[in-house]
């Protein structure tokens, strides 16, 4: 599924190579024909929006969109676990999934980084891709809804993923959350955030020894739903 690799590149920090590969990416989307027609048009329009642009301008726009707060963080488990210790265990589980499939990470990104996750999926069988995407769709749909609220063409990436895997349960609630949550005040409250207990990914060894993998190595829901479920289990 090379189209997933294209979506991974489009969601990554833009490099000079990205702008040089626009024709190749468009050809993959057209020829592989993995996406629904409406989603294909939107993804091709996103690719075309990079044509004739200055790399610095594209990079600045990317940083302003994805790196200025937590609402549009491209790390899946940040939307599920925040900075709790559960996040470390979840990433260990996902890393073990990568390793069991022979996928070796060549970057310093955490395993829940969405472009990396999509690159992994691009190398898997279609049934595995759909299952893992379905697990992740509550978070991916929330990000897509938030991008739509901001009028970003990047929402096309998440629409395309939903077209492959199907919409998650509770989509109306997810969209309502995106439309009513207000401004992302992460930067304003940065001092308070730094006072939260730090979570070390490699420090999750104790959790690995004391917990078992639940249901799927990638069982995901938005943080609000996760906390509600946790409270119900107490």
N, C-alpha and C positions, 0 to 999 in steps of 0.2 A: 504493500500500500504506500507507494511513493508520495501520494497526495498528502499523507500525514507528515511526511518529511517536509514537504512544502509549507504546510501549516506551522510546523515547528520553526522553520526559518523565519516565516513572517511574524512569529510571536517573539522571536529572539531580538536582542540588541542589534540594530542594523550595522553592518560592516560594508566595506567597499565591495566585497564579494557578493553581498546580497543584491546590490544594484546591478552588478554585472550578470547575475543569474536570472533576471526577471523574465526573459524570453523562455529560458529553460523551464522555469517554474510554471509559467502559463501553459507551456506545451504539456507538461505532466498532468496538470489539472484537466486540460482538454482531452487528452488521449486516454488517460486512465478512466475517466468518466465515473469516478467513485461517488461524486457528490450529486445531490438533487439539483435539477436545472437552476432553480432560483438561488440556491446556495453557491453553485458554480459561478453564476454571473456576479454575485457579490464578492467572491474571492478574487475573480479575475479583475474586478473593478479596484479592489484593494491593491493588487499587484500593479495595475496601471497607474495608480495614484503615486507610485514611487518614480515613475518615469520623468526624467527631466528635472529631478529634485537635487538639491545640494545635500551631500552626505551629512554635513554638520547640522543642517536644519532638521533632517530626519532623525538624527540621534537625539537632538535636543527635545524634539516632540515626543520621542519614545520615553525619555527620562521623565519629562513632565507628566506623562500619562501613568507610567507603571512604577516609578521609583520615588513618588512623593507621598506615599502613605500606604496603609495596609489594605484599604478597600480593593485595590487592584493588584495586590501582591500576586506574583505568578508562582508562589509556593503553595501547593494544594493544602497541606496540613496546617498552614498558618490560619486558614479559614475554618478549620475544624477544631484544633487544639490550642490555638494561640501560642503562648509561651509555656504551656504546662509540660510536665514530664511525659505525658502521653504522646506528645509530638515526636519525641526521640524514639520511642518504641515503634510508632507507626512508620517512621523512616527506615528503621532497621528491618521491619517486615518487608517494605517495598524494595529495599536494597537486596534482600535475600531473594525476592522474586526476580529481580534483574539477573542476579548471579545464577539462579537455577535455570534461566533461559539462555545462558551464555553471553549476556549483554554486559560489556565492560564499560564503565564510565570513563571517558577520556577528558572530562572537565572537572573543575573544582566545585561545581554546583551540587547542591543537595539533591537527593534522588527524587524529591517531590516537586522539583522545578518543572513546570508544565512543558516547555519546549523539549526538555530532556525526556520526559514521560512520552511525548508524542514521537520522538525519535525512536524510543524503545518499541512503541506500538507499531511503527512502520516496518519493523522486522519480524512481526508476529503473524500467526495465522488469523484469518478473519474472525473466527469464532472467539478466539482469545481477545482480540482487539475490541470486539463489541462488548464482551463481558466486563473488561476492565474499564472501558469508557462508560458503561452504564453505572459502574460503581462510583465513578468520578463525576457524573453528570450533575448532581446537586450543586457542587462547587463550581463546575464549569458554566452551568446555566446562570448562577449568581453573578459570575464575572461578566458573562455576556450581557446580562440585563443591566449591570452597572455601566458597561461601555455604551450601551444604547442610550442610557440616560445622559451620557456625556457627548452623544452624537459622534462617536468614534467609529470609523470604518472597520476597526479591528474586531468589532462585534461579529463580523462575518465569519471569523475563524470559529467562534463558539457556536454560531448557528449551523455551520457545516458539521461540526462534531455532533451536535444534537440530531442532525439529519442522518448521521451514520448509526448512532446508538439509540436514538429515541429520546424524547423528553423525559425528565425525571418526574416522579410523583411530587405533588405539591408545587408545581411550576407557578401557579397563580400566586401562592404565598411568597415564593422566591422573587417574582417580579414586583410584588407589592413592597417587599422589603427594600429592593433596590430603588424604588421610586419615592420612598418615604424616610429613608435613613439620614438624609441631610448631608452636610459636608464631612469629608474625611479630616478629622482633627489630629491625625497622628503626629504631624510635625509640631503642632501647637503644644501637644502634651508629651513631647519627646522625653523631657526630664523625668516625668512620672513613669513612662514606659521603661526607662533604663533602670528604675528601681525595682522592677519586677524580678522574680527569681530567674536567673539565667538557666537556660537549658543547653546542655552539651550533647551533641549528636553522638559522639563517641562515648559519652558518659552514660549511655543507655544500657550498658552491659548488664547492670544489676537487674534492670527491668526485663532484659532478654532471658535471664536465668529464672525469673520468678513468674513470667506471664507466658501464655500460649497465644498463638495467632488465632484471632477470632474470625470465623467464617471465611474471610478473604483477606489476602495481604493488602488489599486496597479498598477497605470498607469506609466510605466517605459520606459525610453529610455536612451541610453548613453548620458553623459553630453554634448558632442558636438552637438548631434542632438537636445537635449532639448533646448540649448541656441539658436540654429538656429530657432527653432519653436517659442521661446519667442520673438526673434527679428522680426519675420514675423508678430506677432500679435500686435506689437506696431504701 
